[in-house]
Amino acid sequence: MPGTWRRRFRFPILLVGTFLILAVAEGTTAARQDDLTWAVSAGVSSAVLAVLAYAGLTRWVEGRPVPEARSVGWLIPGIVLGAAFFGTLMLAIRLLGGWGGQTDGSLEGLAVTAGIMACVAACEELVFRGVLVRILAERFGGWVSLAVSSVLFGAMHLVNEHATVQGALAIGLTGGLLLGAAYLATRSLWLPIGIHFGWNLLQAGVFGVRSSGTEQENSLFHTTLDGSQWLTGGEFGPEASVVVLAVLSLPTLALLTYAARTGRMRRADKLTEPAEVAEVAV
């Protein structure tokens, strides 16, 4: 059982700790992101080491097993779902006349982006779902944790190049809610990590469209979107499109319904082993 001071201050300790993990992992991956071997090896290894570091830090602070970091079987379904969601979004934009054109990129570009996005997806999910959603849900319930974490997840993207309030709101209402619901429904970090990675991989690595306002240079294709901002998301990218609300509403609702029916939205539902609830106080 951890010391009293660690239990008392576990939220700030874990939040600061996971932010440091994110900074080190993403900084390491970005150091030579134009180098194929470095981007892939550093990105994947940084993602794995970040999860292990989160598990070790959480075990030290909370004095419990960390099953949310062990359920790796959710990763592949998550990747498939994330890719399917973004593919559906791009298909809808195309059918609505939002495509301007497409040119070829390279397989090397796709591989580079895959490595970078593996690190990004893992690290961001550790902070937002592993710490914010989990601990806020224990203290205030799942609905409050989703509201707070979604607002912060959207606001984080305001620092990106070409960021817009519309884009931040869209990411909060869609990505923030979807990923938080995926965690609450499964009690596993690997489903939101997989969804996050699959979405980013198709967006930045395959289609090569703007990702949260950032221009993509390394991708399999380079896709130009042309049309009204509500349809294409403008300079922020398709994540700010109104269409994304329609694409992600149903899966988000399904996950939230399942989480609510299984009691995982209730306050003090530990989201790990029920036996640990009494031992780990906020």
LOKE-514494 format. One record per residue (C-alpha): residue in one letter; z, y, x. Coordinates in steps of 0.25 Angstrom, whole numbers, plus 5000, padded with zeros to 4 digits. Example, Ala and Ser with C-alpha at 12.3 -4.5 7.8 and 13.67 -1.06 7.14 Angstrom:
2
<pt res="A" up="5031" north="4982" east="5049"/>
<pt res="S" up="5029" north="4996" east="5055"/>
***
This chain:
282
<pt res="M" up="5000" north="5000" east="5000"/>
<pt res="P" up="4996" north="5013" east="5006"/>
<pt res="G" up="5006" north="5024" east="5010"/>
<pt res="T" up="5011" north="5034" east="4999"/>
<pt res="W" up="5003" north="5046" east="5006"/>
<pt res="R" up="4990" north="5038" east="5006"/>
<pt res="R" up="4992" north="5034" east="4991"/>
<pt res="R" up="4995" north="5049" east="4987"/>
<pt res="F" up="4984" north="5055" east="4994"/>
<pt res="R" up="4973" north="5044" east="4993"/>
<pt res="F" up="4963" north="5052" east="4985"/>
<pt res="P" up="4962" north="5063" east="4996"/>
<pt res="I" up="4963" north="5053" east="5007"/>
<pt res="L" up="4952" north="5044" east="5001"/>
<pt res="L" up="4943" north="5056" east="4997"/>
<pt res="V" up="4944" north="5063" east="5011"/>
<pt res="G" up="4942" north="5049" east="5018"/>
<pt res="T" up="4930" north="5045" east="5010"/>
<pt res="F" up="4923" north="5059" east="5012"/>
<pt res="L" up="4926" north="5057" east="5027"/>
<pt res="I" up="4919" north="5043" east="5026"/>
<pt res="L" up="4907" north="5050" east="5019"/>
<pt res="A" up="4906" north="5061" east="5029"/>
<pt res="V" up="4906" north="5051" east="5041"/>
<pt res="A" up="4897" north="5041" east="5035"/>
<pt res="E" up="4887" north="5051" east="5030"/>
<pt res="G" up="4887" north="5059" east="5042"/>
<pt res="T" up="4885" north="5046" east="5051"/>
<pt res="T" up="4873" north="5042" east="5042"/>
<pt res="A" up="4867" north="5056" east="5042"/>
<pt res="A" up="4868" north="5058" east="5057"/>
<pt res="R" up="4854" north="5051" east="5060"/>
<pt res="Q" up="4849" north="5050" east="5046"/>
<pt res="D" up="4834" north="5050" east="5051"/>
<pt res="D" up="4837" north="5038" east="5059"/>
<pt res="L" up="4833" north="5026" east="5051"/>
<pt res="T" up="4842" north="5016" east="5058"/>
<pt res="W" up="4854" north="5026" east="5058"/>
<pt res="A" up="4853" north="5030" east="5044"/>
<pt res="V" up="4852" north="5016" east="5039"/>
<pt res="S" up="4863" north="5010" east="5048"/>
<pt res="A" up="4872" north="5022" east="5048"/>
<pt res="G" up="4871" north="5024" east="5033"/>
<pt res="V" up="4874" north="5009" east="5029"/>
<pt res="S" up="4885" north="5007" east="5039"/>
<pt res="S" up="4891" north="5021" east="5035"/>
<pt res="A" up="4891" north="5017" east="5020"/>
<pt res="V" up="4898" north="5003" east="5023"/>
<pt res="L" up="4908" north="5010" east="5033"/>
<pt res="A" up="4911" north="5021" east="5023"/>
<pt res="V" up="4914" north="5010" east="5012"/>
<pt res="L" up="4923" north="5003" east="5022"/>
<pt res="A" up="4930" north="5016" east="5026"/>
<pt res="Y" up="4933" north="5019" east="5011"/>
<pt res="A" up="4938" north="5005" east="5009"/>
<pt res="G" up="4947" north="5007" east="5021"/>
<pt res="L" up="4952" north="5021" east="5018"/>
<pt res="T" up="4955" north="5017" east="5003"/>
<pt res="R" up="4962" north="5004" east="5007"/>
<pt res="W" up="4971" north="5013" east="5017"/>
<pt res="V" up="4974" north="5024" east="5007"/>
<pt res="E" up="4976" north="5015" east="4994"/>
<pt res="G" up="4981" north="5002" east="5000"/>
<pt res="R" up="4971" north="4994" east="4991"/>
<pt res="P" up="4959" north="4985" east="4992"/>
<pt res="V" up="4946" north="4993" east="4990"/>
<pt res="P" up="4938" north="4984" east="4981"/>
<pt res="E" up="4929" north="4996" east="4977"/>
<pt res="A" up="4923" north="4996" east="4991"/>
<pt res="R" up="4921" north="4980" east="4991"/>
<pt res="S" up="4912" north="4978" east="4979"/>
<pt res="V" up="4899" north="4978" east="4986"/>
<pt res="G" up="4892" north="4970" east="4976"/>
<pt res="W" up="4890" north="4983" east="4968"/>
<pt res="L" up="4881" north="4989" east="4979"/>
<pt res="I" up="4868" north="4983" east="4976"/>
<pt res="P" up="4868" north="4985" east="4961"/>
<pt res="G" up="4872" north="4999" east="4963"/>
<pt res="I" up="4860" north="5001" east="4973"/>
<pt res="V" up="4851" north="4995" east="4962"/>
<pt res="L" up="4857" north="5004" east="4951"/>
<pt res="G" up="4856" north="5017" east="4959"/>
<pt res="A" up="4842" north="5014" east="4963"/>
<pt res="A" up="4838" north="5011" east="4949"/>
<pt res="F" up="4845" north="5023" east="4944"/>
<pt res="F" up="4837" north="5033" east="4953"/>
<pt res="G" up="4824" north="5025" east="4951"/>
<pt res="T" up="4826" north="5027" east="4936"/>
<pt res="L" up="4828" north="5042" east="4938"/>
<pt res="M" up="4816" north="5044" east="4947"/>
<pt res="L" up="4808" north="5036" east="4937"/>
<pt res="A" up="4812" north="5045" east="4926"/>
<pt res="I" up="4809" north="5057" east="4933"/>
<pt res="R" up="4795" north="5052" east="4936"/>
<pt res="L" up="4793" north="5048" east="4922"/>
<pt res="L" up="4797" north="5062" east="4918"/>
<pt res="G" up="4787" north="5068" east="4928"/>
<pt res="G" up="4797" north="5072" east="4939"/>
<pt res="W" up="4789" north="5066" east="4951"/>
<pt res="G" up="4781" north="5075" east="4960"/>
<pt res="G" up="4777" north="5065" east="4970"/>
<pt res="Q" up="4780" north="5055" east="4980"/>
<pt res="T" up="4777" north="5052" east="4995"/>
<pt res="D" up="4781" north="5041" east="5004"/>
<pt res="G" up="4793" north="5041" east="5013"/>
<pt res="S" up="4797" north="5029" east="5022"/>
<pt res="L" up="4805" north="5016" east="5022"/>
<pt res="E" up="4813" north="5022" east="5034"/>
<pt res="G" up="4817" north="5034" east="5025"/>
<pt res="L" up="4822" north="5025" east="5014"/>
<pt res="A" up="4830" north="5017" east="5024"/>
<pt res="V" up="4836" north="5030" east="5030"/>
<pt res="T" up="4840" north="5035" east="5016"/>
<pt res="A" up="4846" north="5022" east="5012"/>
<pt res="G" up="4855" north="5022" east="5024"/>
<pt res="I" up="4860" north="5036" east="5021"/>
<pt res="M" up="4862" north="5034" east="5006"/>
<pt res="A" up="4870" north="5021" east="5009"/>
<pt res="C" up="4880" north="5030" east="5016"/>
<pt res="V" up="4879" north="5041" east="5006"/>
<pt res="A" up="4881" north="5032" east="4994"/>
<pt res="A" up="4893" north="5025" east="5000"/>
<pt res="C" up="4900" north="5037" east="5005"/>
<pt res="E" up="4899" north="5045" east="4992"/>
<pt res="E" up="4903" north="5034" east="4983"/>
<pt res="L" up="4916" north="5032" east="4992"/>
<pt res="V" up="4920" north="5046" east="4990"/>
<pt res="F" up="4916" north="5048" east="4975"/>
<pt res="R" up="4918" north="5034" east="4969"/>
<pt res="G" up="4927" north="5028" east="4979"/>
<pt res="V" up="4937" north="5039" east="4979"/>
<pt res="L" up="4935" north="5050" east="4968"/>
<pt res="V" up="4931" north="5041" east="4957"/>
<pt res="R" up="4941" north="5030" east="4960"/>
<pt res="I" up="4953" north="5038" east="4963"/>
<pt res="L" up="4950" north="5048" east="4952"/>
<pt res="A" up="4948" north="5037" east="4942"/>
<pt res="E" up="4961" north="5031" east="4945"/>
<pt res="R" up="4969" north="5044" east="4943"/>
<pt res="F" up="4961" north="5050" east="4932"/>
<pt res="G" up="4952" north="5040" east="4926"/>
<pt res="G" up="4937" north="5036" east="4928"/>
<pt res="W" up="4932" north="5048" east="4919"/>
<pt res="V" up="4939" north="5059" east="4927"/>
<pt res="S" up="4935" north="5052" east="4940"/>
<pt res="L" up="4920" north="5052" east="4936"/>
<pt res="A" up="4920" north="5066" east="4932"/>
<pt res="V" up="4927" north="5071" east="4945"/>
<pt res="S" up="4919" north="5063" east="4954"/>
<pt res="S" up="4906" north="5066" east="4947"/>
<pt res="V" up="4908" north="5081" east="4948"/>
<pt res="L" up="4911" north="5079" east="4963"/>
<pt res="F" up="4900" north="5070" east="4966"/>
<pt res="G" up="4890" north="5080" east="4960"/>
<pt res="A" up="4896" north="5092" east="4967"/>
<pt res="M" up="4895" north="5085" east="4980"/>
<pt res="H" up="4880" north="5085" east="4979"/>
<pt res="L" up="4880" north="5101" east="4978"/>
<pt res="V" up="4881" north="5102" east="4993"/>
<pt res="N" up="4867" north="5095" east="4994"/>
<pt res="E" up="4854" north="5102" east="4997"/>
<pt res="H" up="4848" north="5107" east="4985"/>
<pt res="A" up="4860" north="5104" east="4977"/>
<pt res="T" up="4861" north="5109" east="4962"/>
<pt res="V" up="4872" north="5109" east="4952"/>
<pt res="Q" up="4862" north="5101" east="4943"/>
<pt res="G" up="4861" north="5091" east="4954"/>
<pt res="A" up="4876" north="5090" east="4956"/>
<pt res="L" up="4879" north="5089" east="4941"/>
<pt res="A" up="4868" north="5078" east="4940"/>
<pt res="I" up="4874" north="5070" east="4951"/>
<pt res="G" up="4888" north="5071" east="4946"/>
<pt res="L" up="4884" north="5067" east="4932"/>
<pt res="T" up="4875" north="5055" east="4936"/>
<pt res="G" up="4879" north="5050" east="4950"/>
<pt res="G" up="4893" north="5054" east="4949"/>
<pt res="L" up="4896" north="5047" east="4936"/>
<pt res="L" up="4887" north="5035" east="4939"/>
<pt res="L" up="4893" north="5032" east="4952"/>
<pt res="G" up="4907" north="5034" east="4947"/>
<pt res="A" up="4905" north="5025" east="4935"/>
<pt res="A" up="4899" north="5015" east="4944"/>
<pt res="Y" up="4912" north="5015" east="4952"/>
<pt res="L" up="4921" north="5015" east="4940"/>
<pt res="A" up="4914" north="5004" east="4933"/>
<pt res="T" up="4914" north="4994" east="4945"/>
<pt res="R" up="4925" north="4999" east="4954"/>
<pt res="S" up="4916" north="4997" east="4966"/>
<pt res="L" up="4910" north="5008" east="4975"/>
<pt res="W" up="4898" north="5000" east="4978"/>
<pt res="L" up="4891" north="5002" east="4964"/>
<pt res="P" up="4891" north="5017" east="4966"/>
<pt res="I" up="4888" north="5016" east="4980"/>
<pt res="G" up="4876" north="5007" east="4977"/>
<pt res="I" up="4871" north="5016" east="4965"/>
<pt res="H" up="4873" north="5029" east="4974"/>
<pt res="F" up="4865" north="5022" east="4985"/>
<pt res="G" up="4854" north="5016" east="4976"/>
<pt res="W" up="4852" north="5030" east="4970"/>
<pt res="N" up="4851" north="5038" east="4983"/>
<pt res="L" up="4842" north="5027" east="4990"/>
<pt res="L" up="4832" north="5029" east="4979"/>
<pt res="Q" up="4833" north="5044" east="4978"/>
<pt res="A" up="4833" north="5047" east="4992"/>
<pt res="G" up="4828" north="5035" east="4999"/>
<pt res="V" up="4817" north="5030" east="4990"/>
<pt res="F" up="4812" north="5042" east="4982"/>
<pt res="G" up="4816" north="5052" east="4992"/>
<pt res="V" up="4819" north="5063" east="4982"/>
<pt res="R" up="4830" north="5073" east="4984"/>
<pt res="S" up="4844" north="5067" east="4984"/>
<pt res="S" up="4855" north="5077" east="4978"/>
<pt res="G" up="4846" north="5088" east="4984"/>
<pt res="T" up="4843" north="5082" east="4997"/>
<pt res="E" up="4829" north="5080" east="5002"/>
<pt res="Q" up="4826" north="5066" east="5006"/>
<pt res="E" up="4817" north="5064" east="5019"/>
<pt res="N" up="4820" north="5049" east="5021"/>
<pt res="S" up="4814" north="5041" east="5009"/>
<pt res="L" up="4804" north="5030" east="5005"/>
<pt res="F" up="4797" north="5041" east="4996"/>
<pt res="H" up="4798" north="5056" east="4994"/>
<pt res="T" up="4797" north="5059" east="4980"/>
<pt res="T" up="4795" north="5073" east="4974"/>
<pt res="L" up="4801" north="5076" east="4960"/>
<pt res="D" up="4794" north="5087" east="4952"/>
<pt res="G" up="4799" north="5093" east="4939"/>
<pt res="S" up="4810" north="5100" east="4932"/>
<pt res="Q" up="4824" north="5100" east="4939"/>
<pt res="W" up="4830" north="5093" east="4927"/>
<pt res="L" up="4820" north="5081" east="4929"/>
<pt res="T" up="4819" north="5080" east="4945"/>
<pt res="G" up="4833" north="5087" east="4949"/>
<pt res="G" up="4825" north="5097" east="4957"/>
<pt res="E" up="4829" north="5099" east="4971"/>
<pt res="F" up="4842" north="5091" east="4970"/>
<pt res="G" up="4834" north="5079" east="4966"/>
<pt res="P" up="4833" north="5069" east="4955"/>
<pt res="E" up="4848" north="5067" east="4954"/>
<pt res="A" up="4849" north="5081" east="4947"/>
<pt res="S" up="4838" north="5077" east="4937"/>
<pt res="V" up="4843" north="5076" east="4922"/>
<pt res="V" up="4836" north="5063" east="4922"/>
<pt res="V" up="4847" north="5057" east="4931"/>
<pt res="L" up="4857" north="5059" east="4919"/>
<pt res="A" up="4848" north="5050" east="4910"/>
<pt res="V" up="4846" north="5039" east="4921"/>
<pt res="L" up="4861" north="5038" east="4925"/>
<pt res="S" up="4868" north="5040" east="4912"/>
<pt res="L" up="4867" north="5026" east="4907"/>
<pt res="P" up="4872" north="5018" east="4919"/>
<pt res="T" up="4883" north="5028" east="4921"/>
<pt res="L" up="4887" north="5026" east="4906"/>
<pt res="A" up="4887" north="5011" east="4908"/>
<pt res="L" up="4896" north="5012" east="4920"/>
<pt res="L" up="4906" north="5021" east="4914"/>
<pt res="T" up="4906" north="5013" east="4901"/>
<pt res="Y" up="4909" north="5000" east="4909"/>
<pt res="A" up="4920" north="5007" east="4917"/>
<pt res="A" up="4926" north="5012" east="4905"/>
<pt res="R" up="4926" north="4999" east="4898"/>
<pt res="T" up="4932" north="4992" east="4909"/>
<pt res="G" up="4943" north="5002" east="4911"/>
<pt res="R" up="4939" north="5008" east="4924"/>
<pt res="M" up="4938" north="5022" east="4919"/>
<pt res="R" up="4953" north="5023" east="4916"/>
<pt res="R" up="4963" north="5030" east="4925"/>
<pt res="A" up="4971" north="5022" east="4935"/>
<pt res="D" up="4961" north="5011" east="4934"/>
<pt res="K" up="4961" north="5009" east="4949"/>
<pt res="L" up="4946" north="5005" east="4950"/>
<pt res="T" up="4950" north="4994" east="4960"/>
<pt res="E" up="4961" north="4983" east="4958"/>
<pt res="P" up="4970" north="4987" east="4946"/>
<pt res="A" up="4982" north="4981" east="4954"/>
<pt res="E" up="4980" north="4993" east="4964"/>
<pt res="V" up="4982" north="5004" east="4954"/>
<pt res="A" up="4997" north="5005" east="4955"/>
<pt res="E" up="4997" north="5006" east="4970"/>
<pt res="V" up="4987" north="5017" east="4973"/>
<pt res="A" up="4991" north="5030" east="4966"/>
<pt res="V" up="4983" north="5043" east="4967"/>
***
